[in-house]
Amino acid sequence: MKPPAQAALWLVVIAIATIQEAARRPAEAQAPSGKDPYNACRLLTPPELDALTEKKIVMAEVVEAARERSICQWEDAAGLAFKLTVYWTGGKQGWATWRTAQGMGGATLERAEGVHPDSVIGQGVVPGVGDAAYFSPLLPSLVLKDDTLIEMELSLIPRPEKKFRKLATTLVSRVR
């Protein structure tokens, strides 16, 4: 990989870190609760997760459940099967930061390598889902609804390109 391409990848990494850090603030309630509206684990049912991952989900772990950000990881018998992060506030800013970094990174890679990563990886903006949506089979996929940003790790599931729209629509319908 040429040096400009490496720089582009670093821009994407920095954008992810920026989104995560912008949402990280002192949280009053870190303990998970079944009634906690800021618990990302409540957004999908066990049958939906089994269908999504095409495996039997045996555990859901609330990594964080706070007003600013919630992270849930689901595991099957072999380990991590799906990860979901919800930024309950600051979603519009997170979306803008992500898209700016991806645009700069994509342009840099295109200049350096002669091809845009969106065309190689099969990723990009998805119209008609939430207020804005972005699909990637390798990088996090995002859906914005109002000021809530939903980030999905689709690289862990089979055939993510066929499941993204339904998953994103379901999640958007369940966030407040």
Buried (B, 14 or more C-beta within 10 A) or exposed (E): EEEBBEBBBEBBEBBBEBBBEBBEEEBEEEEBEEEBEBBBBBBBEEEBBBBBBEBEBEEBEBBBBBBBBBBBBBBBEEEEBBBBBBBBBBBBBBBEBBBEBBEBBBBBBBEBBEEBBBEEEEBBEBEEBBBBBBBBBEBBBBBBBEBBBBBBBBEBBEEBEEBBBEBBBBBBEEBE
